[in-house]
Amino acid sequence: MPDLTELLIEVGALLLLLGLLGRISRRFGLSPIPLYLLAGLAFGHGGVLSLSDSQEFFAIGAEIGVILLLVMLGLEYTAGELVDNLRTSAPAGLVDGLLNALPGAAFALLLGWNWVTAVVLAGVTWVSSSGVIAKILADLGRLGNRETPVILSVLVIEDLAMAFYLPLVTAVLAGASLVTGGKALAIAVVTVVAVLLVAIRFGHVISKAISVKDPEALLLVVFGLTLLVAGVAGKLKVSAAVGAFLVGMPIPGPWPPLSLYNTEASGGREDGTMRGAA
């Protein structure tokens, strides 16, 4: 068990450093993401300074951070809007997959690796980090740009594709049979379709069930529901990020906790809503 005092010192010092890096990057009109990545390489396992007592804390915190970022991204859409955007952006998603996955697979085959490795490398070169890209778009103030919905839709297509891709790759790497791989794929398909159907057909019911009169209770309910759905999605070998993204869609737009935050941050302007803040 890590020493509590060492844990607090390591976490506090690193968060302070990240905060300073964020202020420096924004001073020059840049996203802090590259500096955060450099800090991650400099500290921790394999870095200049080992953070042995806080590694587990940061690993869990990073997962929760990505989940919360994706649920915020999901608040940008209703279920109907998501389906429409996926339908209209399907050609862009197909081009994205071909231009990114095929070079990875070709590179693996050129190196003489087997087809399993080629399939894995194709997935590596295909999929982008939804969390990182969403954060950069928000940092640069580009969430309201005309091209942003297409970018986000392509990211969602990649994440949904990963929900089907990962179970198959896991089964192939484990040497499982075709039947086992098919079962894993079927579970992923049913899970994603079920969550989408719930969001589309019962989104209004969920919105009414979540009270907006008590910001504290609302915050706890949404936070707990997001982590729960993301965890269940992960257990079913579906991307936890996809689960978190889908949780955000049925939640009503005006969200008091974030509205209060935006009001304080903007010097009293009460124009903050969950969708606007995201």
N, C-alpha and C positions, 0 to 999 in steps of 0.2 A: 504494500500500500504506500503511495507516495506521501512524502512529508507535506503537511498542509501549508506550513509557512513557506517552503520552497515553491510549492504550487502557486500560492498567491503572488510571490515575488516574480516568478517567471511569467505568469499570465498578465499581471499588471504591467511589467516592463515591456512585454511584447505588444500589448494593446496600446500602450502609450506611444511606442515607436510607430505603430501602424497609423495612429491618429496624426502624428507629426508628418508622416509620409503623405497621408491624405491631404493635409493642409498645403504641403509643398506642391503636390501635383495640381491641385485646384488653383493655386496661385498662378500657375502657368497655363491654365485652361485644359489640363489633361485629365484623363481618367486615372485613378490611383491603382487600378488593377495591375499594371506592369510592375509597379513598385512593391505591391503586396506579394506578387509572385517572386520577385527577387529576395524579399525578406524571408519568404518561405524556404527558398533555396539556401539562404545564409544561415538559418537557424534550424535546429531540430536534427533529425536523423541524416547523417551525411553532410551536415553543414559545418560552418565554422564553430558554432557553439551549440552543444547538445542541450536539449530541453527535456531531459528524461522524466522529470516529475509531472510534466503537463502534456505529454504527448497524447495520452488517452483523452484528456479534457478537450484538446484542440481537435482531435479526430471526430469526437461526438459533436462538438460545437460547429465544425465545418459542415457536417451532414445536416444539422438542424438549420444552419444558415441558408444552405441551398434550397431546402424544403420551403422555408419561409419566403425566400425570394421568388420561388416558382408559384406559390399560392398568391402572392401579390401580382404576379404576371397574369394568373388566371382571372383575377378580378377585372382585367381589361376586357374580358369577353363574357357574353352569355353563351349558353350551350348552342343556341341557334346560330349565333354569329360565328362560333368556332366551326360548326359544320359547314356553313357557307364559305368561310375563309379557307378551310381545308379543301373544299371542292374547287374553288377558283384557283387555289395555289398548288393544286396537284401537279400540273405540268412543271412548275418551278421546283417542286420537291423531287420530281423524277429526274430533272436535269441535274439538280444538286447531288442526288445519289449517284448518278452515272459519272459525273465529272470528278467526284471525290472518292468513291469506292473502287472504281475500276483501276485507277493508277496504283492504289495500295495493293490490290490483288496482283496486278501485273508486276510490280516491283518484287513481291514475294516470290513469284514464279521465276522471274529472271535470276534471282539469287539461288534458285534450285530448291526452294522449300516446297513442302507438300501442299496439297490443296486445302487442308485444314488450316494451316498457318496463313495461307492466302486469304481465306474467308475471314479469319480474325483480323488480319492487317487491313482488309477492306473496310471493316467496321471501324477500326481505329482512325483511318484517314477520312472516313465519311462523316462521322458524327462530330458536331461542334458542342461546346459547353454552353447549354442554355443559360445557366446561371451567370457565367462570365459575360456573355454577350448581352443579356438583359441588363446587367449592372453597368456595362459600358454605355449602352444606349441611354440609360437613366442618367448617368454621370455627365454625358455630353449633351443632355437636353434634347434628345432626338426621338423620344417616345411619341411625340405628336407629329412627326414627319410623315409624308404621304407614303414613303417606301417602307416604313417601319412595320405596318401590319403584314406585309408580304414576308419580311424577314422573320417576324415572330411566328408566322404560319409555317414557314420552312423549318424553323427550330422545333415546332410542335410535331410536324411530320417526322422529323428525325427521332424525336423522343418516342413517339408512338411506334415507329418502325423498330426502335430498340426494344420496345416491350415484346415484340415478336422475335427479334433477332437474338437477344441474349439467351432466352431459354433453349433455342436451337443450338447455339454455339456451346453453351454449357453442357448440353447432352452430347454433342459431338466430341468435345474435349475429354469428357468422362468416358468415352467409348460406349455410350449407351446405344441401345437398339433404336431402329426407326420408330417403333411403337412408343418407346419412352420419350423420344424427341417429339413425336406427334402429340402425346399427352401434354407435355410442357407447353407446346405451342397453343393447344386448345385452351388450356387454363389461362394463358395470357390473353388470347382473343376474347374469351368469355368475360374476363375481368374488365378489360378496357371497354367492351361494348356495354356491359352492365352498368359501369359508372357513367358512361355517356347517356344511356337511356334514363338513368335516375336523374341526372342533371337536366335533361331535356323535359322529361315528363313530370317530374316532381320538384323541379327547381323552385317554383313559386311556393310550394308547401314548405320547403326547407327555409326559404326566405322569411315566411311568416312565423315559423317555429323559432327562429333566432330573434330574440328580443333586442331591440335597439334602444330600449329605455335605460338599461343599466350597462354603461360602457365597460365596467370592470368584468361583469359576468360574460358579456359578449366577447371580450378579448380572450378570456379563459376557454370559453366554448369553442371558438374558432381555432385557437392555438391547439387545444386538445384534439379536436376533430381532424385538423391537418396532420398532426403527428400520427394519430391512429390510422388514418387512411394510408398515409405514406408507408407506415410500418407494415400494414396488411399487404399493400401492393408489393413491397419488397419481399415479403414472405412468399408471395405467389410468383416470384421471379419477374415481376413487372417493375419498371422503373419507378422508384419512390418519387422522383421529380414529376412524372406523369400524374401519379395519384394526387400529389399536392396541387398541381396545376388544375386538375379537374375539380378539386374541392373549392377553389376560388370562384368558379362560375356561378353556382346557385346563390352565393352570398349577396345580399342586397347592397346597392351602391353606396348610399350615405352611411358611413361607418364612424360612429362617435369617437372611438379611441384615436383614430387617425385624424379626424376632424379637429379634435382638441389639440393634437400635436401640431397640425398645420396652422391653427389659429395662433398658437404661441410662437411658432417659428416665423410667422409672417407679420408679427406685430399686431395681431388682432383681426386679421382678415378671416372671416368665417366662410371660406370658399372651399375648404378641404373636404373631399369625399374619397372613398376608398379607390374608386376608379381614377379620379384625378390625381391622387397622391402617387399611385403606381406609375 
